[in-house]
């Protein structure tokens, strides 16, 4: 096992989070070198049961979200387990939690309680709608956030069609990334002032910030934007077009790219058409433009068109499926597909870290933890002697790796 060398090396994070948004935050911090200790309930994070798919009995979903972390299991219904967690938090830099509002307070672990013993603590809360406001008590899910944020009203093929959500759980993932950004900023402040603080974000806000362009249009016009399929609300042509064997995305929105595009497809006469003379004209006449361009592009294959567009320095790319993306040479060159060695699943691929650092590179060297894999290790590091650890295990306050999972 390699030692983390990322920019957050030395940061100690306690992750009290499950499913996705909170674990994404922990994942981002762990990739950047933080020591993230994931605290799970006795039966584990719910994603352990998101099967199929699995690899040798291990949930693919769990392994994706929890690499690079150490894992312990505590039954927080038992006072001894709460005391273990309190001690963990007493010298932690960060705690991440995505429980319902009030859950941590019932355990005596609200920010106000913890800050008395550890004023440097960064207390990161990720919830459905944030900890303030009229929806603060509500639970939240990605689907609900996408709908309420307006995203689903602008996603899909066109007006009058059923609402469509973004296929990826974008509000969950984005909330985790925003939380990691907030934690990193708060950590910089701790290094300057010595004082921690709360960091509070939500799925709702994470989805809202995805509407920058559509909100700009609505603010300016007072009108609600409609779904445009793959098209752009402000630029054209900027969307997917059908080729003879698939689809190609073309970004020919500004005038120089528009002219290069027409030259590549041998359609310079379209520049003389007043319907398409400027970007404004093309937006106003988008259906007609798309119909004409599809006829041109359907005459050849995606690969052949890409060869010509690359030669003309025209922004374009294939519409890959997920397996094609995994094999894309640029994704591989940028270490966005990496391999980790899991004790049960064996060698498995995972998604790499998206930010590259020249001096303190992010690293993915540890697979996701088995349930309770590091319970004994973490307790020992905290100063618990063997007899104390055995007592915690015997009374069920702490849970250790069992049966085939007992791996060093």
N, C-alpha and C positions, 0 to 999 in steps of 0.2 A: 504494500500500500504506500503510495507516495504521500508526502506531506503537502498540504495545501499551501500555495504560494500566491494566491490571488490578492487583490487590493484590500479585501476585508479580512485578511488573516489576523487572528487574534480576537475577532468578534465572537462572542458566545450567544447563540440564539436558542431559545426554547420555543418549539413549535407546538402549540396546543390547537391544531387545526386539522380539518379533515376534508375529504373529497377533492376540491380543486383550488379555489381562490387562495386560501391560506397556504396550502402546500406549494403553489406556484411561487408565492413570496419566499418561502423557505428555500425552495429549489434555486431561485435566482441568487439569494444570499450565499447559499452553500457553494454554488458554482464559483462564486467570487472569493472563496476562501474562508467564509465563516464556518465555525463549528456549530452545526445545526443539530440539536437533539430533539427528535420527534417523540412526543409523549402520546401514546395511544391508550385507548380503553382496553379492557381485558380481551375483547374479541377483535380488536384492531380497527383501524380506519376502514370505513365502509367500502372504500375502493378495493380492499382485499377481496371483497365478494362480488366485484364487477366482472363476472366471468360467465360465459366465454367472452373474449379469448383469454387463454392462459398459456403459459409455457411451462411444462412440467409441473402443473398445479399452481403456479404463481401467477397472480393477476397481472396482465400486461398493463392495465390502467394504473395499478398501484406502483409497479416498477417504473413507469414513465415519470410519475409525479414526485417520486421520493428518493431518487438516486442522490448520492453524495451526503446523506444524512445518517447519523446514528439513531438508533431507536430503542426506547424503553417503553414498558407497559405498566400503567398504574391504574388501580381501581379507586377513582376519586370519590366514591361513596364511602370509603374508609378513611377515618381521621389520620391514620398513619401515612396513607398515600398523600393526602393533602399536605401533611407536614414535609414529606419528601419534596413535593413540588415547591413548597414555600422556600425550602433551603436551596433548591435549584435556582429559583428566581432571585434569591438574595444577592447573588454575585453575577447574574446574567447581564448582558448588555441589552438584549432585546427579548421580548416575548411577543409571539404572534398568536392571536386567538380569533376564531370565527364562530364562537358560541352565540346562542340567543342572548339578547340584552339582559343583564342581571345575573347570568350564570356564575361568572367569576366573583361577583360581589357576595353571592350566597356561600361561596367557599371561603370568604374572607380574603380574596385575592384580587380585589378591585385595584385599579391604578393607585388610588389614594392610600390604600393599605400598603401596597408594595413599595411605593415611593418613599415612605417613611424609613424603611430599612435600606433602600437602594435608590437614592435620588438620581443616579445616573441612568436608571432604567428607561428604555424606549418601549412603550406599551402600544403595540400595533393591533388595532381592531379592524377586521374586515367583516362587513355585514351586508345584508341585502339592500338596505336603504340608508345606512349611516346611523350614528348613535343619537342624533338629534332630529327634530322635525316630526311631523304628524305620523310618519310611517316607521318611526324608530323601533317600534315593538314588533313589526312584521318580520317574518322570515323571508328569505329571498332565494330565487333560483335564476339561472341564466335566462331561461325562456321568458320569465316574468319581466326581468330587467330589459331584455331586448324589446319586448312589446311596449313597456311603459316609456322607454327612452325615445321612441319614435323610429328606432332602427328598422323594425319590421314593416313600417309603413313605406319605407323607401327601398326595401329589398324585394326582389322578384322581377318578373318579366314585364309588368306594366300595370296601369290603373285597372281597377275592376277585377283583378285576379285575387285569389286567396292570399292572405299574408304569409310571408316566408321569412323564417329566421336565418341568420347567418349560420351555416352548417357547424362551424367550430363554436364552442362555448366562449364567445369573444368577451363577454362581460366578466366571466370568471377569470379567464386568463389575463385580461387587461387589468382587472382589480388587483391581481397578485403582482403584476409588474409595477403598477402605480404604488402599491404598498411597499415594494422593495425600494422604489425610488424615494418614497417618503422616509423609510427607515434609514437609507443611506444619507439623506440630507440631515435627518435628526442626529445621526451618529457624528456627522461633521460638526454639528453644533455642540454635541457633548464634548468633543475633543477641544473645542474653543472655550466652552463655558463650564463644563463639568455637570451640566444639568440635563436630565432626560425630559421626556414629554410624551404625550399621547400622539399617536398617528392614526387617523381615522379615515377610512375610505370605504366605498361600497360598490356592489355590482351595478346599482342604478347609475351612480356617477361615472363608473368606468364605461358604461354603455353610452351615456350622454356625450362624453368627449369624443366618441366616434362620429358624431353628427356635425363636426365643425363646418364642412362645406354646406350641408343641407340647412343647418341653422343660419349660416350667413345669408343664404338665399331667402329664407323665411323672414329674418330680421329686416332685410332690405325691401322685400316686396309685400310682406304681409300675407303671402300665399304659401300653402303647404306644398313642399316638393313631392313628386310622385316617383314610384319605382321606374327604373330605366334599364333593367337587366344588367348587362355588363357595361353599359355606357356611362359617361361622366356627365354630371349636371351642368358643367361650365365649359367643357372643351369637346371638340369633335373634329375628326374621328378619333375616338379614344375608347376602344372596346374590342370585343371578340368578333371575328368574322369567320364564316364557314369556308373551309378549303375543300379540295376534292377528297381528302381523307381525314378531316378532323376540324380543328379550330385553331385560330391564331389571334393573339392579342396584338393590336397595333396602336402605338401612341403617336399619332401624326397631327397633334392639335395645333401647334403654332404654325405660322405660315411657311417657314422654311422646311419644316418636316412635312407639311402638307404637299408642298411642291416636290420634294424628294419621293414621297409616297406615290404621287401620280406618275412620276417618271418610272419608278420601279414596276408599276402595274401597267405601264403604257396607256395611261388615261389622262394625258395632259390637257385634253379638251375640256375636262371637267372644271378646270380653273377658269374657263371662259363662261361657265354657267353661272348666272347671277345668283342662283340659289345657294351656291357653294363658294362664293368669292371670298368671304371672310369667316372667321370662327363664329361670329354672331349669326351669319347667314346659315352656316352649316348646322348650328344648334337649332335654329328655327325650322329647318327642313330636314331634321335628322332621319325620320322614317324613309324618305325618298333617297337620301344619301346612303343609308345602310343597304337598301334594296339594290342600288346600283353597284356598290362596292362588293357585296356578296357575289354578284354575278361575275365580276372580274376575278375575285380571289378563288372562286370555286373551280377555276380552270386549271389549277395546279395544286400540288401537294403542300402541306405545311412545311416540310423540310426544304423544298425548293424555294418557296417564298422566303423562308428565314435566311437562306444563303444569300439571296439577292438583297434583302433588307439589311443584313449585317454588312454587306459590301458597301451599301449606301449610307451606313452609319445611321440607320433609321431605328428608333426604339421599337422592338417587336420581340415576341416570345411565344412559345407554344403554350397551350392550355394543358398542363400535365395532370395526370392522375397522381395519387399519393405515392404509388410505387415508382412511377417515373421520376417524381421529385426526389425520392430517396436515392435514385441512381444518377441524378444530375451531376455532372462533373464539377460544377461550381459549388453545389451544396457539399460535395465531398471535399473539395479543395479548401472550403471555409470551415471544415470540421463541424458541419451541422448534422452529420450522421456519424456517431461515434459508438464504440463498442465497450461494454462493461462485462465483467465476469461475475455472474450471480451464483451463489453457492448451491442453489437448487435448480435454477433455470439454465445454468451454463452461460455461454457467451451470448449476450443479447444486444441488439442495437437500441440506441436511444437518440433523442434529439439533442444536439449540442448547444452550447451557450452562444447567444447571438451577439454578444459584445466582445470585441477583441481589444486586449490591452498589450501595449508594446513592452512594458516592463514587468507587469504583474499579471500574467495571463490567467484567465479562468481555466479551471481544470475539472474534468469529470473522471474521478478515479475510484469512486466507491459505489457499489450497486445499492439499490434500495435495501433497507434493513428487513430482516425477518422479524416476525412479531416477538418482541422482548429480547432481541439479539444482543443488545448492549446494556441491558438492565443491570447486570452484575458489574460490568465495567464502569458504568456511570456512577452507580452507588459507591463503588470503591474509590473512584476519583473524588467523590464528595466527602470522603472520610469515614464512611460506614465500614466497620470491621466485619469479618466473615460471619460472626454470630448474629450481628444486627441484621445483616442481609438475609440470613437464613430465616430469621424471625419474620421479616417483611414478606418473604416468599411463602412462608408457612401460613401466615394469616390472610394471604390473598391480597395484601395491599400492593405488592409488586408481583409482576409476572415475568418469568424467565422463559427463554427459548426451550421448546419441548421437542421430543421424539426426533423425527428426521431433520427438524430444523435446528438441532443443537450444533451450531457451527461456530467456530472461533471467530 
